[in-house]
Amino acid sequence: MDPMEKIFGKTAQMTVLKNLIERPNEPTYLSGIAEETGLSHASVSRVITPLLLSGVVREKPLGKQIRTFQLNAESEATNVIIDFYNKINQIID
């Protein structure tokens, strides 16, 4: 079991966040996150909203209907989350 899941449980939002943490410099699409995590497109869309509102994730539109998402490296909260993620993965196995 993943160290983050041991502590916080497995939730759709945590799954999406972990997916983005593991690809910090790679923009991705809702459908890409859904495919990589096994979550439905609707679930990813629902749980990414609070991550956007908190500033942890940023959205970049590509055209009228295509949106990409990636971690917001300029956010202090994002950097704290990434640091915690890396440290907890070193400590808990």
Backbone as JSON, one array per atom type, in Angstrom:
{
  "sequence": "MDPMEKIFGKTAQMTVLKNLIERPNEPTYLSGIAEETGLSHASVSRVITPLLLSGVVREKPLGKQIRTFQLNAESEATNVIIDFYNKINQIID",
  "N": [[0.84, -1.18, 0.0], [0.48, 2.23, -0.72], [2.34, 4.82, 0.92], [0.99, 7.31, 1.42], [-1.67, 6.53, 1.22], [-1.83, 4.83, 3.4], [-1.85, 6.62, 5.5], [-3.83, 8.64, 4.93], [-5.89, 7.33, 3.68], [-7.56, 5.96, 0.77], [-8.62, 8.1, -1.58], [-10.45, 9.7, -4.2], [-9.58, 12.31, -4.71], [-7.04, 12.35, -3.49], [-5.79, 10.45, -5.07], [-5.75, 11.71, -7.58], [-4.18, 13.95, -6.95], [-1.75, 12.71, -6.22], [-1.09, 11.6, -8.7], [-0.54, 13.92, -10.19], [1.57, 14.97, -8.68], [3.54, 13.11, -9.17], [4.22, 13.73, -11.72], [5.38, 16.43, -12.04], [6.13, 18.5, -13.84], [4.72, 18.13, -16.12], [2.11, 18.95, -18.11], [-1.25, 17.79, -18.2], [-4.28, 16.17, -19.31], [-7.78, 15.98, -18.34], [-8.81, 13.53, -19.2], [-6.46, 12.09, -19.49], [-5.52, 11.92, -16.86], [-7.63, 10.47, -15.78], [-7.39, 8.06, -17.21], [-4.83, 7.18, -16.39], [-5.17, 6.87, -13.65], [-7.36, 5.25, -13.29], [-9.74, 6.26, -12.53], [-13.03, 7.63, -13.14], [-13.82, 9.96, -15.75], [-15.64, 11.89, -14.89], [-15.3, 11.77, -12.1], [-12.63, 12.65, -11.82], [-12.9, 15.24, -12.8], [-14.61, 16.3, -10.87], [-13.08, 16.16, -8.46], [-10.83, 17.64, -9.02], [-11.51, 20.26, -8.96], [-11.51, 21.48, -6.25], [-8.75, 21.44, -5.89], [-7.88, 23.18, -7.82], [-9.15, 25.54, -6.94], [-7.83, 25.97, -4.54], [-5.37, 26.65, -5.42], [-3.34, 24.84, -5.71], [-3.22, 23.33, -7.97], [-2.97, 24.24, -11.38], [-4.77, 25.46, -14.18], [-4.68, 25.37, -17.69], [-6.03, 26.61, -20.5], [-6.36, 25.18, -23.73], [-7.23, 26.18, -26.59], [-10.8, 26.27, -27.25], [-12.18, 24.2, -25.93], [-10.41, 22.42, -24.77], [-8.57, 21.64, -21.93], [-5.69, 21.83, -19.88], [-3.9, 20.5, -17.06], [-1.75, 21.01, -14.28], [0.59, 20.76, -11.55], [0.87, 23.65, -9.52], [3.67, 25.18, -9.43], [4.43, 27.58, -8.39], [3.04, 27.98, -6.12], [3.08, 28.15, -2.63], [1.79, 26.32, -0.98], [1.61, 24.09, -2.66], [4.32, 23.4, -2.87], [4.87, 22.7, -0.2], [3.22, 20.46, 0.05], [4.38, 18.72, -1.86], [6.92, 18.42, -0.72], [6.21, 17.18, 1.72], [5.05, 14.82, 0.68], [7.3, 13.61, -0.56], [8.98, 13.25, 1.68], [7.41, 11.62, 3.39], [7.17, 9.35, 1.88], [9.77, 8.43, 2.0], [10.04, 7.77, 4.67], [7.93, 6.03, 5.44], [7.2, 2.79, 4.53]],
  "CA": [[0.0, 0.0, 0.0], [1.17, 3.51, -0.82], [2.41, 5.5, 2.21], [-0.06, 8.32, 1.58], [-2.92, 5.83, 1.47], [-1.78, 4.32, 4.77], [-2.15, 7.71, 6.43], [-5.04, 9.4, 4.61], [-6.89, 6.52, 2.99], [-7.58, 6.13, -0.69], [-9.73, 8.92, -2.06], [-10.25, 10.14, -5.59], [-8.79, 13.54, -4.71], [-5.66, 11.99, -3.19], [-5.3, 9.74, -6.25], [-5.46, 12.73, -8.6], [-3.05, 14.74, -6.47], [-0.54, 11.88, -6.36], [-0.78, 11.51, -10.13], [0.06, 15.18, -10.6], [2.86, 15.09, -7.99], [4.51, 12.23, -9.83], [4.53, 14.36, -13.01], [5.25, 17.85, -11.68], [6.36, 19.45, -14.93], [4.01, 17.65, -17.3], [0.68, 19.22, -18.18], [-2.04, 16.64, -18.61], [-5.71, 16.39, -19.54], [-8.66, 15.21, -17.46], [-8.9, 12.16, -19.69], [-5.18, 11.45, -19.2], [-5.52, 11.6, -15.43], [-8.6, 9.39, -15.6], [-6.82, 6.83, -17.75], [-3.69, 6.75, -15.58], [-5.57, 6.54, -12.28], [-8.48, 4.32, -13.26], [-10.95, 6.98, -12.11], [-13.86, 8.09, -14.25], [-13.63, 11.35, -16.16], [-16.49, 12.7, -14.01], [-14.66, 11.82, -10.78], [-11.46, 13.52, -11.92], [-13.42, 16.6, -12.96], [-15.18, 16.72, -9.59], [-12.09, 16.33, -7.39], [-9.78, 18.6, -9.38], [-12.01, 21.62, -8.69], [-10.95, 22.06, -5.03], [-7.31, 21.61, -6.07], [-7.76, 24.43, -8.58], [-9.57, 26.66, -6.09], [-6.81, 26.19, -3.51], [-4.15, 27.1, -6.07], [-2.37, 23.75, -5.77], [-3.18, 22.92, -9.38], [-3.36, 25.31, -12.29], [-5.4, 25.04, -15.43], [-4.31, 26.16, -18.85], [-6.87, 26.25, -21.65], [-5.77, 25.04, -25.07], [-8.39, 26.29, -27.45], [-12.06, 26.55, -26.6], [-12.72, 23.1, -25.14], [-9.36, 21.58, -24.21], [-7.92, 22.21, -20.76], [-4.63, 21.02, -19.29], [-3.72, 20.71, -15.63], [-0.49, 20.59, -13.7], [0.84, 21.37, -10.26], [1.25, 25.05, -9.54], [4.98, 25.24, -8.78], [4.58, 28.89, -7.76], [2.25, 27.99, -4.9], [3.78, 27.66, -1.43], [1.07, 25.13, -0.54], [2.03, 22.98, -3.52], [5.67, 23.01, -2.49], [4.78, 22.01, 1.08], [2.62, 19.15, -0.23], [5.39, 17.9, -2.53], [7.95, 18.11, 0.28], [5.62, 16.18, 2.6], [4.91, 13.59, -0.1], [8.62, 13.01, -0.71], [9.49, 12.82, 2.98], [6.62, 10.52, 3.92], [7.52, 8.16, 1.09], [11.07, 7.95, 2.48], [9.91, 7.28, 6.03], [6.96, 4.92, 5.54], [7.27, 1.85, 3.41]],
  "C": [[0.89, 1.25, 0.0], [1.2, 4.2, 0.55], [1.33, 6.55, 2.44], [-1.41, 7.67, 1.86], [-2.97, 5.27, 2.88], [-2.22, 5.39, 5.76], [-3.53, 8.31, 6.18], [-6.17, 8.57, 4.0], [-6.86, 6.79, 1.51], [-8.84, 6.89, -1.08], [-9.42, 9.33, -3.49], [-9.37, 11.38, -5.64], [-7.32, 13.25, -4.44], [-5.03, 11.27, -4.4], [-4.92, 10.71, -7.35], [-4.24, 13.55, -8.2], [-1.74, 13.97, -6.61], [-0.13, 11.77, -7.82], [-0.08, 12.77, -10.62], [1.43, 15.4, -9.93], [3.92, 14.27, -8.69], [4.91, 12.74, -11.2], [4.5, 15.88, -12.87], [5.39, 18.84, -12.82], [5.64, 19.07, -16.21], [2.54, 18.05, -17.25], [-0.06, 17.99, -18.69], [-3.5, 17.04, -18.73], [-6.52, 15.61, -18.51], [-8.71, 13.75, -17.9], [-7.6, 11.4, -19.43], [-5.08, 11.04, -17.75], [-6.46, 10.43, -15.17], [-8.02, 8.05, -16.07], [-5.7, 6.29, -16.85], [-4.09, 6.31, -14.17], [-6.67, 5.49, -12.19], [-9.77, 4.96, -12.76], [-11.76, 7.37, -13.34], [-13.53, 9.56, -14.54], [-14.41, 12.28, -15.23], [-15.86, 12.84, -12.62], [-13.46, 12.75, -10.78], [-11.91, 14.97, -12.0], [-13.93, 17.14, -11.63], [-14.09, 17.02, -8.56], [-10.97, 17.31, -7.75], [-10.21, 20.03, -9.07], [-11.46, 22.2, -7.38], [-9.43, 22.26, -5.12], [-7.02, 22.88, -6.87], [-8.07, 25.64, -7.7], [-8.54, 26.98, -5.01], [-5.5, 26.7, -4.09], [-3.07, 26.05, -6.16], [-2.16, 23.29, -7.21], [-3.57, 24.13, -10.22], [-3.88, 24.71, -13.59], [-4.94, 25.97, -16.55], [-5.18, 25.71, -20.02], [-6.03, 26.15, -22.93], [-6.94, 25.04, -26.04], [-9.65, 26.51, -26.63], [-12.52, 25.45, -25.65], [-11.66, 22.26, -24.45], [-8.69, 22.32, -23.06], [-6.8, 21.26, -20.3], [-4.46, 21.42, -17.83], [-2.32, 20.28, -15.24], [-0.34, 21.27, -12.34], [1.27, 22.81, -10.44], [2.54, 25.2, -8.75], [5.22, 26.57, -8.08], [3.83, 28.98, -6.43], [3.05, 27.42, -3.73], [3.11, 26.38, -0.92], [1.47, 23.91, -1.36], [3.41, 22.49, -3.11], [5.71, 22.29, -1.15], [4.23, 20.6, 0.88], [3.64, 18.22, -0.88], [6.47, 17.49, -1.55], [7.45, 17.03, 1.24], [5.53, 14.82, 1.9], [6.25, 12.87, -0.21], [9.16, 12.49, 0.61], [8.73, 11.62, 3.51], [6.89, 9.23, 3.15], [8.87, 7.6, 1.48], [10.95, 7.28, 3.82], [9.05, 6.02, 6.12], [7.06, 4.07, 4.3], [6.29, 0.73, 3.56]]
}
